[in-house]
Amino acid sequence: MIPNVAVLEIENPHFHMPRLWLPLILLWIPLILLSPLILFVILAACIVGRVSFWKAIATFWGILCALRGLNVRVTTHDSKVLVRIL
Amino acid sequence: MNENRRQILEMLAAGKITANEAERLIAALESEPAATEGVFTGNIAGSSGWSGNDKDTPVRTRAKYLRVLVESTEKDGPTTVNVRVPMQLLRAGVRLASLIPAQAHEQLDASLSKHGVPLTLSQIKPENLEELIDHLGDLTVDVDAKEEKAKVRVFCE
C-alpha cells in the first residue's frame, strides 16, 4: 500500500518549523495527470540504460509502497529533524 | 511428574546423590524451559521461521524493521539518531540494485573496495534476497566507544 501521510519537523536555532502532516494522497492528483509524460521519460531512460521497462516500474512501485513505516529522527543539542512516512 | 524429576528423586531415595545435589539438579531442570522461552520474540501466528509444533522449539517471527540507534555526547551536548527502516524497503532496494547495468556494477564494486568496503553488488541477486533478509533478523551490532562517548546499536525488530 502506498504511503498516505508524511510527517516532517525541522528545528534549529535559526529556524523552527512546526510539525507538518503532509497528505501525500494529494500528490497523486498531479502525478496521475502527468503520468503519460512521466511514463514516457521512464521508458526513454530504460531504453538508454538497457533496462527492462516493466522491471523498472515494478521496482520503483515496490520502493514507493515500502516507504511506509520509515522513521528518521536526528536530535542534537540545538537541532532536530524528524521524518516519518505513514 | 516430569521423567527427569522422577529420576532425580529416585537417585536421592537410593542414596546415590545428596539432597543438595538433587536440589541443584532440579533447579537446573526448572531453568531450562525459562531459557527456551526467552528466545520467543512473538506469537507463532504469522511467523515464517521455525515451526512452533514442538513446545521446546524456539519460535522466531520475521523482523519487520531495521533499527539504527546512535547516541553520542559531544562538546555542545548529546546527539541522538534513531532510524527505523522497513525490511520491505531493503528488499526493494536490493531489487533496485539488480537494475544497475553490469558495467556500472563493476565500477561500483571497484569504488567500494577502494574505500575499504569489499562488497560485490553483482553477487546480491533477487533469488538470494529472502535468505539475506532473513539472516538480517539475527543481526545485532553494539558499538560502545567509551573514549568518544558514543554508542551505536543496529538490530532488527
gemmi code that builds the backbone of each chain (N, CA, C; Angstrom):
import gemmi

chains = {
    "A": [
        ("MET", (0.840, -1.198, 0.000), (0.000, 0.000, 0.000), (0.877, 1.252, 0.000)),
        ("ILE", (0.489, 2.218, -0.776), (1.299, 3.438, -0.902), (1.147, 4.311, 0.346)),
        ("PRO", (2.185, 5.089, 0.687), (2.075, 5.947, 1.871), (1.067, 7.074, 1.664)),
        ("ASN", (0.381, 7.406, 2.735), (-0.660, 8.439, 2.648), (-0.259, 9.758, 3.288)),
        ("VAL", (0.557, 9.655, 4.329), (0.895, 10.864, 5.093), (2.395, 10.864, 5.391)),
        ("ALA", (3.003, 12.037, 5.299), (4.389, 12.201, 5.731), (4.406, 13.235, 6.848)),
        ("VAL", (5.184, 12.961, 7.874), (5.312, 13.903, 8.991), (6.723, 14.477, 8.930)),
        ("LEU", (6.808, 15.788, 8.950), (8.104, 16.457, 8.807), (8.247, 17.510, 9.891)),
        ("GLU", (9.380, 17.511, 10.532), (9.642, 18.530, 11.551), (11.120, 18.897, 11.505)),
        ("ILE", (11.391, 20.172, 11.364), (12.776, 20.655, 11.337), (12.896, 21.793, 12.336)),
        ("GLU", (13.936, 21.732, 13.111), (14.117, 22.758, 14.139), (15.608, 23.016, 14.312)),
        ("ASN", (16.013, 24.267, 14.186), (17.395, 24.639, 14.502), (17.372, 26.048, 15.100)),
        ("PRO", (18.503, 26.557, 15.566), (18.473, 27.852, 16.264), (17.929, 29.004, 15.412)),
        ("HIS", (18.082, 28.891, 14.079), (17.635, 29.985, 13.205), (16.254, 29.767, 12.617)),
        ("PHE", (15.783, 28.555, 12.712), (14.538, 28.251, 12.006), (13.756, 27.194, 12.777)),
        ("HIS", (12.522, 27.463, 12.968), (11.690, 26.462, 13.654), (10.428, 26.217, 12.836)),
        ("MET", (10.301, 25.014, 12.363), (9.112, 24.667, 11.581), (8.240, 23.758, 12.441)),
        ("PRO", (7.007, 24.124, 12.627), (6.142, 23.231, 13.404), (5.950, 21.896, 12.673)),
        ("ARG", (5.586, 20.913, 13.434), (5.420, 19.576, 12.842), (4.364, 19.614, 11.742)),
        ("LEU", (4.781, 19.195, 10.548), (3.877, 19.231, 9.393), (3.366, 17.836, 9.076)),
        ("TRP", (2.099, 17.745, 8.913), (1.487, 16.491, 8.458), (1.116, 16.691, 6.994)),
        ("LEU", (1.876, 16.067, 6.107), (1.669, 16.276, 4.679), (0.829, 15.152, 4.097)),
        ("PRO", (-0.340, 15.489, 3.597), (-1.170, 14.430, 2.988), (-0.648, 14.076, 1.601)),
        ("LEU", (0.132, 12.990, 1.537), (0.751, 12.596, 0.269), (-0.292, 12.199, -0.768)),
        ("ILE", (-1.452, 11.869, -0.260), (-2.514, 11.449, -1.180), (-2.860, 12.565, -2.186)),
        ("LEU", (-2.640, 13.832, -1.750), (-2.919, 14.956, -2.650), (-1.918, 15.013, -3.807)),
        ("LEU", (-0.715, 14.432, -3.584), (0.293, 14.436, -4.648), (-0.116, 13.545, -5.816)),
        ("TRP", (-0.998, 12.614, -5.522), (-1.390, 11.676, -6.570), (-2.184, 12.351, -7.681)),
        ("ILE", (-2.853, 13.449, -7.345), (-3.664, 14.122, -8.372), (-2.765, 14.674, -9.496)),
        ("PRO", (-1.738, 15.496, -9.175), (-0.849, 15.931, -10.265), (-0.071, 14.786, -10.898)),
        ("LEU", (0.276, 13.767, -10.073), (1.035, 12.641, -10.638), (0.226, 11.871, -11.668)),
        ("ILE", (-1.061, 11.701, -11.386), (-1.910, 10.985, -12.349), (-2.056, 11.800, -13.630)),
        ("LEU", (-2.181, 13.127, -13.449), (-2.315, 13.984, -14.630), (-1.037, 13.959, -15.479)),
        ("LEU", (0.098, 13.899, -14.786), (1.373, 13.920, -15.508), (1.877, 12.524, -15.871)),
        ("SER", (1.116, 11.493, -15.527), (1.597, 10.119, -15.704), (2.043, 9.789, -17.137)),
        ("PRO", (1.329, 10.256, -18.200), (1.826, 9.916, -19.549), (3.245, 10.448, -19.778)),
        ("LEU", (3.482, 11.680, -19.332), (4.809, 12.272, -19.503), (5.855, 11.520, -18.670)),
        ("ILE", (5.482, 11.209, -17.428), (6.416, 10.502, -16.534), (6.755, 9.127, -17.109)),
        ("LEU", (5.738, 8.422, -17.578), (5.968, 7.094, -18.148), (6.864, 7.171, -19.384)),
        ("PHE", (6.658, 8.209, -20.198), (7.488, 8.381, -21.388), (8.950, 8.608, -20.992)),
        ("VAL", (9.169, 9.439, -19.980), (10.542, 9.719, -19.508), (11.187, 8.434, -18.967)),
        ("ILE", (10.415, 7.663, -18.196), (10.951, 6.412, -17.647), (11.277, 5.437, -18.781)),
        ("LEU", (10.377, 5.379, -19.772), (10.607, 4.486, -20.912), (11.896, 4.866, -21.635)),
        ("ALA", (12.061, 6.186, -21.867), (13.279, 6.657, -22.553), (14.519, 6.311, -21.726)),
        ("ALA", (14.434, 6.512, -20.431), (15.578, 6.209, -19.555), (15.898, 4.715, -19.578)),
        ("CYS", (14.849, 3.883, -19.629), (15.054, 2.433, -19.654), (15.710, 2.000, -20.961)),
        ("ILE", (15.292, 2.635, -22.058), (15.882, 2.271, -23.360), (17.362, 2.668, -23.378)),
        ("VAL", (17.638, 3.859, -22.904), (19.035, 4.338, -22.877), (19.874, 3.449, -21.946)),
        ("GLY", (19.319, 3.126, -20.772), (20.056, 2.318, -19.794), (19.981, 0.825, -20.031)),
        ("ARG", (19.264, 0.402, -21.094), (19.080, -1.015, -21.435), (18.545, -1.818, -20.243)),
        ("VAL", (17.484, -1.294, -19.674), (16.852, -1.928, -18.519), (15.407, -2.238, -18.890)),
        ("SER", (14.895, -3.327, -18.394), (13.505, -3.696, -18.662), (12.557, -2.642, -18.077)),
        ("PHE", (11.671, -2.151, -18.924), (10.734, -1.091, -18.505), (9.833, -1.589, -17.375)),
        ("TRP", (9.283, -2.798, -17.546), (8.332, -3.315, -16.553), (9.022, -3.621, -15.235)),
        ("LYS", (10.279, -4.091, -15.354), (11.047, -4.378, -14.146), (11.313, -3.073, -13.376)),
        ("ALA", (11.622, -2.035, -14.135), (11.900, -0.731, -13.505), (10.650, -0.187, -12.821)),
        ("ILE", (9.518, -0.292, -13.520), (8.252, 0.200, -12.944), (7.932, -0.577, -11.661)),
        ("ALA", (8.096, -1.925, -11.739), (7.790, -2.761, -10.567), (8.706, -2.414, -9.400)),
        ("THR", (9.967, -2.158, -9.697), (10.925, -1.846, -8.630), (10.589, -0.513, -7.969)),
        ("PHE", (10.322, 0.492, -8.795), (10.018, 1.802, -8.218), (8.692, 1.794, -7.449)),
        ("TRP", (7.755, 1.046, -7.960), (6.473, 0.918, -7.239), (6.697, 0.208, -5.899)),
        ("GLY", (7.561, -0.801, -5.929), (7.895, -1.527, -4.700), (8.541, -0.618, -3.667)),
        ("ILE", (9.445, 0.237, -4.133), (10.110, 1.172, -3.212), (9.091, 2.152, -2.638)),
        ("LEU", (8.222, 2.646, -3.488), (7.207, 3.606, -3.047), (6.299, 2.993, -1.973)),
        ("CYS", (5.880, 1.759, -2.214), (4.986, 1.100, -1.254), (5.716, 0.732, 0.034)),
        ("ALA", (7.025, 0.462, -0.091), (7.790, 0.030, 1.087), (8.178, 1.201, 1.985)),
        ("LEU", (7.929, 2.404, 1.540), (8.324, 3.570, 2.345), (7.511, 3.702, 3.624)),
        ("ARG", (6.348, 3.092, 3.640), (5.503, 3.184, 4.845), (6.215, 2.601, 6.054)),
        ("GLY", (6.239, 3.346, 7.129), (6.892, 2.870, 8.346), (8.287, 3.431, 8.533)),
        ("LEU", (8.775, 4.132, 7.499), (10.114, 4.734, 7.622), (10.093, 5.837, 8.681)),
        ("ASN", (11.079, 5.841, 9.515), (11.126, 6.807, 10.616), (12.569, 7.239, 10.814)),
        ("VAL", (12.850, 8.496, 10.622), (14.209, 9.024, 10.819), (14.111, 10.185, 11.795)),
        ("ARG", (14.848, 10.098, 12.885), (14.805, 11.147, 13.896), (16.244, 11.449, 14.326)),
        ("VAL", (16.669, 12.666, 14.074), (18.023, 13.090, 14.464), (17.884, 14.274, 15.414)),
        ("THR", (18.484, 14.162, 16.568), (18.376, 15.227, 17.574), (19.763, 15.604, 18.063)),
        ("THR", (20.082, 16.878, 17.988), (21.310, 17.372, 18.600), (20.893, 18.354, 19.691)),
        ("HIS", (21.886, 18.991, 20.322), (21.530, 19.858, 21.456), (20.662, 21.044, 21.030)),
        ("ASP", (20.811, 21.501, 19.759), (20.014, 22.659, 19.345), (19.209, 22.423, 18.067)),
        ("SER", (19.287, 21.238, 17.502), (18.570, 20.972, 16.252), (17.810, 19.660, 16.334)),
        ("LYS", (16.808, 19.583, 15.520), (16.010, 18.352, 15.491), (15.433, 18.161, 14.097)),
        ("VAL", (15.526, 16.974, 13.583), (14.922, 16.651, 12.281), (14.119, 15.363, 12.453)),
        ("LEU", (12.904, 15.403, 12.003), (12.050, 14.219, 12.090), (11.373, 13.996, 10.744)),
        ("VAL", (11.509, 12.800, 10.242), (10.809, 12.425, 9.002), (10.117, 11.091, 9.262)),
        ("ARG", (8.843, 11.075, 9.082), (8.087, 9.832, 9.246), (7.168, 9.655, 8.049)),
        ("ILE", (7.112, 8.461, 7.556), (6.188, 8.142, 6.461), (5.155, 7.169, 7.015)),
        ("LEU", (3.907, 7.549, 6.870), (2.828, 6.707, 7.439), (1.942, 6.133, 6.330)),
    ],
    "B": [
        ("MET", (4.256, -36.178, 36.808), (5.575, -35.662, 37.175), (6.539, -35.841, 35.998)),
        ("ASN", (7.414, -34.912, 35.846), (8.396, -34.968, 34.780), (9.309, -36.179, 34.984)),
        ("GLU", (9.683, -36.847, 33.896), (10.520, -38.048, 33.966), (11.893, -37.744, 34.577)),
        ("ASN", (12.466, -36.633, 34.189), (13.799, -36.275, 34.720), (13.732, -36.019, 36.223)),
        ("ARG", (12.668, -35.333, 36.631), (12.496, -35.038, 38.067), (12.341, -36.347, 38.876)),
        ("ARG", (11.554, -37.285, 38.281), (11.347, -38.581, 38.962), (12.687, -39.313, 39.128)),
        ("GLN", (13.520, -39.287, 38.060), (14.819, -39.967, 38.130), (15.697, -39.363, 39.235)),
        ("ILE", (15.650, -38.023, 39.326), (16.460, -37.351, 40.359), (15.995, -37.785, 41.748)),
        ("LEU", (14.676, -37.838, 41.925), (14.139, -38.227, 43.233), (14.457, -39.688, 43.551)),
        ("GLU", (14.419, -40.528, 42.529), (14.771, -41.938, 42.728), (16.233, -42.092, 43.127)),
        ("MET", (17.097, -41.274, 42.459), (18.525, -41.309, 42.802), (18.743, -40.823, 44.237)),
        ("LEU", (17.951, -39.849, 44.633), (18.064, -39.329, 46.006), (17.603, -40.394, 47.008)),
        ("ALA", (16.475, -41.052, 46.647), (15.940, -42.093, 47.541), (16.904, -43.266, 47.663)),
        ("ALA", (17.586, -43.569, 46.546), (18.541, -44.684, 46.568), (19.855, -44.294, 47.231)),
        ("GLY", (19.986, -43.033, 47.571), (21.207, -42.576, 48.239), (22.372, -42.360, 47.292)),
        ("LYS", (22.097, -42.321, 45.985), (23.165, -42.117, 45.003), (23.623, -40.663, 44.982)),
        ("ILE", (22.718, -39.756, 45.289), (23.076, -38.326, 45.328), (22.586, -37.742, 46.656)),
        ("THR", (23.200, -36.630, 47.049), (22.786, -35.970, 48.291), (21.598, -35.049, 48.011)),
        ("ALA", (20.993, -34.553, 49.085), (19.840, -33.645, 48.935), (20.235, -32.359, 48.224)),
        ("ASN", (21.452, -31.876, 48.524), (21.931, -30.643, 47.869), (22.092, -30.838, 46.365)),
        ("GLU", (22.668, -32.000, 46.008), (22.863, -32.283, 44.579), (21.507, -32.396, 43.872)),
        ("ALA", (20.567, -33.048, 44.546), (19.227, -33.184, 43.968), (18.578, -31.816, 43.759)),
        ("GLU", (18.771, -30.954, 44.741), (18.196, -29.602, 44.646), (18.782, -28.847, 43.455)),
        ("ARG", (20.113, -28.977, 43.289), (20.781, -28.289, 42.178), (20.292, -28.817, 40.832)),
        ("LEU", (20.148, -30.159, 40.759), (19.694, -30.765, 39.500), (18.269, -30.311, 39.153)),
        ("ILE", (17.415, -30.283, 40.172), (16.023, -29.856, 39.928), (15.981, -28.385, 39.515)),
        ("ALA", (16.821, -27.581, 40.161), (16.879, -26.162, 39.798), (17.342, -25.999, 38.359)),
        ("ALA", (18.317, -26.836, 37.967), (18.810, -26.774, 36.582), (17.719, -27.181, 35.606)),
        ("LEU", (16.935, -28.186, 35.994), (15.821, -28.624, 35.136), (14.788, -27.516, 34.961)),
        ("GLU", (14.507, -26.829, 36.070), (13.488, -25.772, 36.022), (13.942, -24.577, 35.206)),
        ("SER", (15.264, -24.330, 35.194), (15.759, -23.164, 34.451), (15.765, -23.403, 32.949)),
        ("GLU", (15.744, -24.663, 32.501), (15.796, -24.965, 31.069), (14.615, -24.412, 30.288)),
        ("PRO", (13.354, -24.652, 30.717), (12.236, -24.091, 29.944), (12.244, -22.585, 29.917)),
        ("ALA", (12.674, -21.950, 31.008), (12.709, -20.488, 31.051), (13.666, -19.945, 30.018)),
        ("ALA", (14.824, -20.636, 29.865), (15.806, -20.181, 28.880), (15.256, -20.300, 27.485)),
        ("THR", (14.490, -21.369, 27.232), (13.901, -21.540, 25.910), (12.864, -20.462, 25.635)),
        ("GLU", (12.043, -20.141, 26.647), (11.016, -19.132, 26.450), (11.615, -17.766, 26.156)),
        ("GLY", (12.823, -17.539, 26.641), (13.468, -16.253, 26.418), (13.760, -15.971, 24.965)),
        ("VAL", (13.776, -17.027, 24.152), (14.072, -16.860, 22.735), (12.844, -16.397, 21.974)),
        ("PHE", (11.662, -16.623, 22.566), (10.420, -16.243, 21.883), (10.399, -14.736, 21.648)),
        ("THR", (10.120, -14.349, 20.446), (10.053, -12.924, 20.150), (8.676, -12.523, 19.666)),
        ("GLY", (7.762, -13.446, 19.628), (6.426, -13.096, 19.157), (5.548, -14.316, 19.137)),
        ("ASN", (4.349, -14.150, 18.627), (3.447, -15.296, 18.601), (3.763, -16.180, 17.410)),
        ("ILE", (3.216, -17.374, 17.444), (3.509, -18.328, 16.388), (2.819, -17.912, 15.095)),
        ("ALA", (1.621, -17.345, 15.219), (0.873, -16.958, 14.033), (1.640, -15.906, 13.258)),
        ("GLY", (1.778, -16.140, 11.974), (2.438, -15.177, 11.122), (3.939, -15.344, 11.066)),
        ("SER", (4.491, -16.252, 11.857), (5.943, -16.431, 11.794), (6.272, -17.295, 10.601)),
        ("SER", (7.320, -16.900, 9.921), (7.732, -17.676, 8.762), (8.989, -18.460, 9.065)),
        ("GLY", (9.455, -18.357, 10.292), (10.693, -19.022, 10.654), (10.435, -20.465, 11.016)),
        ("TRP", (10.922, -20.883, 12.175), (10.766, -22.260, 12.559), (9.331, -22.521, 12.970)),
        ("SER", (8.907, -23.802, 12.810), (7.541, -24.120, 13.187), (7.436, -24.222, 14.703)),
        ("GLY", (6.285, -23.952, 15.211), (6.099, -23.959, 16.653), (5.382, -25.210, 17.143)),
        ("ASN", (5.524, -26.346, 16.435), (4.839, -27.559, 16.837), (5.396, -28.112, 18.141)),
        ("ASP", (6.709, -28.115, 18.272), (7.339, -28.626, 19.480), (7.333, -27.518, 20.523)),
        ("LYS", (6.938, -27.892, 21.735), (6.815, -26.881, 22.792), (8.155, -26.267, 23.145)),
        ("ASP", (9.228, -27.094, 23.045), (10.539, -26.614, 23.454), (11.314, -25.957, 22.310)),
        ("THR", (10.716, -25.938, 21.099), (11.422, -25.354, 19.971), (11.248, -23.842, 19.981)),
        ("PRO", (12.362, -23.084, 19.884), (12.231, -21.635, 19.851), (11.494, -21.182, 18.597)),
        ("VAL", (10.669, -20.150, 18.725), (9.888, -19.623, 17.607), (10.384, -18.224, 17.273)),
        ("ARG", (10.662, -17.991, 16.005), (11.129, -16.682, 15.576), (10.126, -16.054, 14.641)),
        ("THR", (9.834, -14.800, 14.833), (8.997, -14.107, 13.873), (9.909, -13.328, 12.945)),
        ("ARG", (9.412, -13.051, 11.730), (10.216, -12.325, 10.761), (10.326, -10.853, 11.175)),
        ("ALA", (11.540, -10.350, 11.157), (11.767, -8.960, 11.552), (11.124, -8.027, 10.536)),
        ("LYS", (10.493, -6.968, 11.018), (9.817, -6.029, 10.116), (10.628, -4.765, 9.877)),
        ("TYR", (11.460, -4.421, 10.842), (12.205, -3.167, 10.726), (13.677, -3.361, 11.073)),
        ("LEU", (14.513, -2.588, 10.430), (15.922, -2.491, 10.808), (16.073, -1.199, 11.601)),
        ("ARG", (16.590, -1.305, 12.792), (16.725, -0.120, 13.644), (18.194, 0.248, 13.785)),
        ("VAL", (18.485, 1.523, 13.698), (19.835, 2.042, 13.946), (19.709, 3.132, 14.997)),
        ("LEU", (20.350, 2.927, 16.124), (20.317, 3.907, 17.212), (21.735, 4.375, 17.488)),
        ("VAL", (21.928, 5.654, 17.466), (23.246, 6.229, 17.765), (23.065, 7.255, 18.873)),
        ("GLU", (23.868, 7.136, 19.884), (23.857, 8.135, 20.964), (25.296, 8.562, 21.178)),
        ("SER", (25.537, 9.829, 21.043), (26.897, 10.313, 21.281), (26.836, 11.604, 22.089)),
        ("THR", (27.865, 11.819, 22.847), (27.946, 13.042, 23.644), (29.117, 13.860, 23.122)),
        ("GLU", (28.796, 14.998, 22.546), (29.843, 15.877, 22.032), (30.014, 17.051, 22.984)),
        ("LYS", (30.906, 17.972, 22.579), (31.182, 19.118, 23.447), (29.925, 19.946, 23.711)),
        ("ASP", (29.134, 20.140, 22.624), (27.947, 21.009, 22.740), (26.782, 20.333, 23.451)),
        ("GLY", (26.755, 19.037, 23.405), (25.644, 18.331, 24.030), (25.414, 16.989, 23.374)),
        ("PRO", (24.403, 16.277, 23.818), (24.166, 14.934, 23.272), (23.541, 14.969, 21.872)),
        ("THR", (23.886, 13.980, 21.069), (23.300, 13.820, 19.742), (22.722, 12.416, 19.646)),
        ("THR", (21.496, 12.331, 19.205), (20.885, 11.011, 19.052), (20.348, 10.849, 17.633)),
        ("VAL", (20.532, 9.678, 17.109), (19.985, 9.327, 15.785), (19.154, 8.070, 15.977)),
        ("ASN", (17.943, 8.118, 15.511), (17.038, 6.984, 15.651), (16.393, 6.732, 14.290)),
        ("VAL", (16.826, 5.672, 13.639), (16.326, 5.378, 12.287), (15.635, 4.026, 12.298)),
        ("ARG", (14.472, 3.992, 11.696), (13.732, 2.729, 11.548), (13.416, 2.539, 10.066)),
        ("VAL", (14.019, 1.526, 9.488), (13.831, 1.272, 8.053), (13.029, -0.008, 7.881)),
        ("PRO", (11.921, 0.052, 7.155), (11.155, -1.185, 6.926), (11.976, -2.194, 6.121)),
        ("MET", (11.907, -3.444, 6.507), (12.620, -4.502, 5.779), (12.171, -4.564, 4.316)),
        ("GLN", (10.905, -4.216, 4.116), (10.361, -4.222, 2.763), (11.123, -3.241, 1.869)),
        ("LEU", (11.559, -2.137, 2.477), (12.323, -1.136, 1.732), (13.704, -1.688, 1.372)),
        ("LEU", (14.287, -2.478, 2.271), (15.575, -3.109, 1.964), (15.422, -4.068, 0.792)),
        ("ARG", (14.327, -4.818, 0.821), (14.066, -5.758, -0.283), (13.971, -4.994, -1.610)),
        ("ALA", (13.195, -3.912, -1.569), (13.011, -3.114, -2.787), (14.344, -2.505, -3.216)),
        ("GLY", (15.155, -2.129, -2.251), (16.456, -1.535, -2.566), (17.385, -2.519, -3.253)),
        ("VAL", (17.354, -3.767, -2.807), (18.200, -4.783, -3.451), (17.699, -5.053, -4.870)),
        ("ARG", (16.377, -5.009, -5.031), (15.831, -5.199, -6.391), (16.272, -4.043, -7.296)),
        ("LEU", (16.359, -2.854, -6.697), (16.813, -1.687, -7.455), (18.253, -1.902, -7.913)),
        ("ALA", (19.056, -2.516, -7.051), (20.451, -2.793, -7.405), (20.539, -3.730, -8.604)),
        ("SER", (19.523, -4.604, -8.750), (19.548, -5.532, -9.882), (19.284, -4.814, -11.209)),
        ("LEU", (18.767, -3.582, -11.130), (18.521, -2.808, -12.357), (19.790, -2.127, -12.865)),
        ("ILE", (20.795, -2.036, -12.002), (22.023, -1.331, -12.385), (22.753, -2.150, -13.454)),
        ("PRO", (23.157, -1.513, -14.561), (23.857, -2.247, -15.616), (25.161, -2.871, -15.119)),
        ("ALA", (25.592, -3.922, -15.817), (26.778, -4.678, -15.384), (28.023, -3.799, -15.319)),
        ("GLN", (28.177, -2.892, -16.302), (29.376, -2.032, -16.305), (29.410, -1.163, -15.059)),
        ("ALA", (28.223, -0.659, -14.693), (28.142, 0.188, -13.503), (28.428, -0.618, -12.242)),
        ("HIS", (28.019, -1.904, -12.253), (28.302, -2.786, -11.112), (29.799, -2.883, -10.869)),
        ("GLU", (30.534, -3.086, -11.979), (31.993, -3.233, -11.852), (32.610, -1.969, -11.272)),
        ("GLN", (32.149, -0.824, -11.772), (32.691, 0.451, -11.267), (32.345, 0.638, -9.794)),
        ("LEU", (31.116, 0.270, -9.444), (30.689, 0.403, -8.038), (31.511, -0.501, -7.117)),
        ("ASP", (31.692, -1.756, -7.558), (32.462, -2.704, -6.744), (33.885, -2.205, -6.538)),
        ("ALA", (34.476, -1.688, -7.642), (35.851, -1.183, -7.555), (35.923, 0.008, -6.610)),
        ("SER", (34.931, 0.888, -6.715), (34.916, 2.079, -5.858), (34.700, 1.704, -4.389)),
        ("LEU", (33.815, 0.718, -4.160), (33.558, 0.283, -2.777), (34.805, -0.346, -2.159)),
        ("SER", (35.463, -1.212, -2.932), (36.661, -1.866, -2.381), (37.782, -0.855, -2.186)),
        ("LYS", (37.808, 0.176, -3.026), (38.812, 1.239, -2.878), (38.617, 1.975, -1.553)),
        ("HIS", (37.363, 2.084, -1.134), (37.058, 2.779, 0.123), (36.937, 1.813, 1.308)),
        ("GLY", (37.454, 0.614, 1.118), (37.514, -0.325, 2.243), (36.252, -1.119, 2.475)),
        ("VAL", (35.376, -1.178, 1.476), (34.151, -1.992, 1.613), (34.222, -3.117, 0.571)),
        ("PRO", (34.694, -4.287, 0.963), (34.851, -5.374, -0.017), (33.514, -6.045, -0.326)),
        ("LEU", (32.651, -5.341, -0.984), (31.307, -5.849, -1.273), (31.129, -5.966, -2.785)),
        ("THR", (30.628, -7.112, -3.228), (30.369, -7.310, -4.654), (28.859, -7.247, -4.869)),
        ("LEU", (28.404, -6.127, -5.384), (26.958, -5.918, -5.545), (26.344, -6.913, -6.519)),
        ("SER", (27.137, -7.313, -7.523), (26.586, -8.230, -8.527), (26.261, -9.598, -7.921)),
        ("GLN", (26.862, -9.898, -6.761), (26.585, -11.177, -6.102), (25.246, -11.169, -5.369)),
        ("ILE", (24.714, -9.977, -5.123), (23.413, -9.900, -4.441), (22.327, -10.015, -5.501)),
        ("LYS", (21.716, -11.164, -5.540), (20.697, -11.428, -6.565), (19.328, -11.555, -5.893)),
        ("PRO", (18.264, -11.243, -6.646), (16.924, -11.333, -6.046), (16.620, -12.708, -5.453)),
        ("GLU", (17.155, -13.780, -6.074), (16.858, -15.129, -5.550), (17.500, -15.367, -4.180)),
        ("ASN", (18.585, -14.619, -3.893), (19.234, -14.772, -2.584), (18.709, -13.764, -1.575)),
        ("LEU", (17.790, -12.943, -2.046), (17.332, -11.810, -1.246), (16.654, -12.225, 0.056)),
        ("GLU", (15.734, -13.187, -0.045), (14.973, -13.585, 1.142), (15.898, -14.161, 2.216)),
        ("GLU", (16.878, -14.938, 1.749), (17.834, -15.529, 2.695), (18.625, -14.431, 3.397)),
        ("LEU", (19.021, -13.450, 2.611), (19.792, -12.324, 3.164), (18.976, -11.557, 4.197)),
        ("ILE", (17.721, -11.268, 3.842), (16.853, -10.511, 4.747), (16.565, -11.318, 6.010)),
        ("ASP", (16.343, -12.632, 5.823), (16.077, -13.486, 6.990), (17.255, -13.483, 7.949)),
        ("HIS", (18.461, -13.511, 7.403), (19.630, -13.522, 8.272), (19.857, -12.173, 8.938)),
        ("LEU", (19.322, -11.120, 8.318), (19.427, -9.808, 8.956), (18.664, -9.791, 10.280)),
        ("GLY", (17.661, -10.664, 10.377), (16.884, -10.740, 11.611), (17.730, -11.136, 12.816)),
        ("ASP", (18.828, -11.840, 12.556), (19.713, -12.260, 13.648), (20.753, -11.194, 13.984)),
        ("LEU", (20.771, -10.138, 13.167), (21.849, -9.151, 13.316), (21.642, -8.243, 14.526)),
        ("THR", (22.657, -8.150, 15.311), (22.680, -7.155, 16.379), (24.119, -6.646, 16.483)),
        ("VAL", (24.301, -5.379, 16.270), (25.636, -4.787, 16.371), (25.600, -3.774, 17.499)),
        ("ASP", (26.464, -3.952, 18.466), (26.565, -2.995, 19.566), (27.969, -2.419, 19.578)),
        ("VAL", (28.070, -1.141, 19.405), (29.372, -0.473, 19.467), (29.313, 0.493, 20.635)),
        ("ASP", (30.215, 0.316, 21.555), (30.217, 1.196, 22.728), (31.616, 1.783, 22.867)),
        ("ALA", (31.793, 2.977, 22.332), (33.103, 3.631, 22.398), (33.119, 4.557, 23.602)),
        ("LYS", (33.770, 4.104, 24.653), (33.736, 4.879, 25.892), (34.569, 6.157, 25.793)),
        ("GLU", (35.683, 6.079, 25.013), (36.543, 7.259, 24.912), (35.825, 8.405, 24.197)),
        ("GLU", (35.093, 8.060, 23.127), (34.389, 9.104, 22.376), (32.967, 9.290, 22.876)),
        ("LYS", (32.602, 8.535, 23.860), (31.272, 8.611, 24.456), (30.172, 8.458, 23.406)),
        ("ALA", (30.300, 7.422, 22.612), (29.309, 7.156, 21.569), (28.840, 5.716, 21.673)),
        ("LYS", (27.596, 5.517, 21.382), (27.030, 4.176, 21.432), (26.197, 3.971, 20.178)),
        ("VAL", (26.466, 2.873, 19.473), (25.747, 2.571, 18.231), (25.084, 1.216, 18.399)),
        ("ARG", (23.839, 1.137, 18.039), (23.119, -0.152, 18.095), (22.403, -0.366, 16.777)),
        ("VAL", (22.655, -1.494, 16.160), (21.954, -1.874, 14.927), (21.278, -3.208, 15.204)),
        ("PHE", (19.996, -3.265, 15.016), (19.294, -4.518, 15.269), (18.000, -4.556, 14.458)),
        ("CYS", (17.402, -5.725, 14.439), (16.133, -5.890, 13.713), (15.028, -6.150, 14.724)),
        ("GLU", (13.841, -5.711, 14.400), (12.723, -5.938, 15.343), (11.464, -6.288, 14.566)),
    ],
}
model = gemmi.Model(1)
for chain_id, residues in chains.items():
    chain = gemmi.Chain(chain_id)
    for i, (resn, *xyz) in enumerate(residues, 1):
        res = gemmi.Residue()
        res.name, res.seqid = resn, gemmi.SeqId(i, " ")
        for name, pos in zip(("N", "CA", "C"), xyz):
            atom = gemmi.Atom()
            atom.name, atom.element = name, gemmi.Element(name[0])
            atom.pos, atom.b_iso = gemmi.Position(*pos), 0.0
            res.add_atom(atom)
        chain.add_residue(res)
    model.add_chain(chain)
structure = gemmi.Structure()
structure.add_model(model)
structure.setup_entities()
